[in-house]
Amino acid sequence: MITYRPAHTGERGAILILSLIFGATLAALAFSSFATTESTLAIARQDADALRAELAAQSGMTYGRMRLLLDADWDGTDGGVEFIEGSTFSCEAGATPGGSSGSVDLEVTGESGDGYRALASRIAPNGGSFEGDVALALLGGDDYLTGVGIVGDVLVTDAMNAVYDWVYDEDEVGAYQLRGPDSIEGSDFHCSWINGTIYKFTNTDYAGWPADEVVLDTEHLMPQWDLDGYLPENGASSSDYEFITNKNKIQNKTYYKPVVVINPEGKNFYVKNCNLYGGIVVWCPKEWDPREDGARQTLKIKDSIIGGLCGGDNIGILAPGCELHQISGNEGGCGQSYSSLTFGFSMVQQVKDLRNYYHDGMLYVIDRVKKARSTDFVYDSYVYENLPPGIELENDMSGYTIASMGEDLD
């Protein structure tokens, strides 16, 4: 016989209550976890916005200083300037009320989403200028020279952010940007002698010769360069220049006009046993960035004289996209004959190797000197006062320095 046992309602009620409590607890935990995740994401978004706003404001401050360096009457940006996607900066500039002559107040704001950053600086004129008789300017921060003699001054950019590079934008408009050098490993003047002043940006002691050493407190301006005026399509005439197109070598030649080499990227050029009395221009397009893009090609020289024609344009070697490499030839020892000689204003991307080489005028090296041995550099004031076409040298270093800073966080 089947017996039916009545159910205990008390047990069923207890189980139901426990189930409800357990379910509610799980729901609460899930909601808490969701809320915590949402809160963490919100904080992360706020932190990211704050960081982008900070970077935008700092970039705006650098941009504002650059614009004031170029134009003391600049009054700021016309609205916001996009820094990176979703973030902008804006600048306002004006003469300091009741301040010293030339003093400027620069206010910068950076915004990104919910992030906001405001910086303010009072910028004062330095009241000084750089008028060095520079025989050799090293803008790369990592140079090695041994057994070198220099008659004139030397500029060594031995600190980061010490050079305003001359850079062209996509519209081929040039402007100064605070960029170089890219790294500092240290310059070495081993067994060298300088009869002049060493201009530098740190307290590094380059002693070893009878030279004064001066620490600069303002950034240096790279020479402005534009070689398009040497192109035939821009009016350059064969009566004034000797054009060499898409070739990799000249040998045993004498030219009294400036030689203009027009080669594609990667096509190197070799000058052997030549007299190029008008100097040499290795054309480089404006969009090429000698510091960011490196060397566009190599210029090799052996047993040649470049520049030095009286009454000429003082062109030495104008090759801001070239790595300069002198191949040793009829070299002598110290105080003897040189393998190659250059006269005039020269500007190259970098120097790979110079040995028993003589340069008279001014030489600017954008990147670095990998090696220079038994080489002499001599300053020529006439070259400084009569620069080649397409070259402008802004030596006025009055500029601005930050006298005070302020900030606002929101």
Secondary structure, 3 states (H helix, E strand, C coil): CCCCCCCCHHHHHHHHHHHHHHHHHHHHHHHHHHHHHHHHHHHHHHHHHHHHHHHHHHHHHHHHHHHHHHCCCCCECCCCEEEECCEEEEEEEEECCCCCCCCEEEEEEEEECCEEEEEEEEEEECCCCCCCCEEEEECCCCCEEECCEEECEEEECCCCCCEEEEEECCCCCEEEEEEECCCCCCCEEECCEEECEEEECCCCCCCCCCCEEEECCCCEECCEECCHHHCHHHCCCCCCCEEEECCCEEECCEECCCEEEECCCCCCEEEECCEECCCEEECCCCCCCCCCCCCCEEEEEECCEECCCCCCCCEEEEEEEEEEEECCCCCCCCCCCCCEEEEEEEEEEEEEEEECEEEEEEEEECCCECCEECCEEEECHHHHHCCCCCEECCCCCCCEEEEEEEEEEC
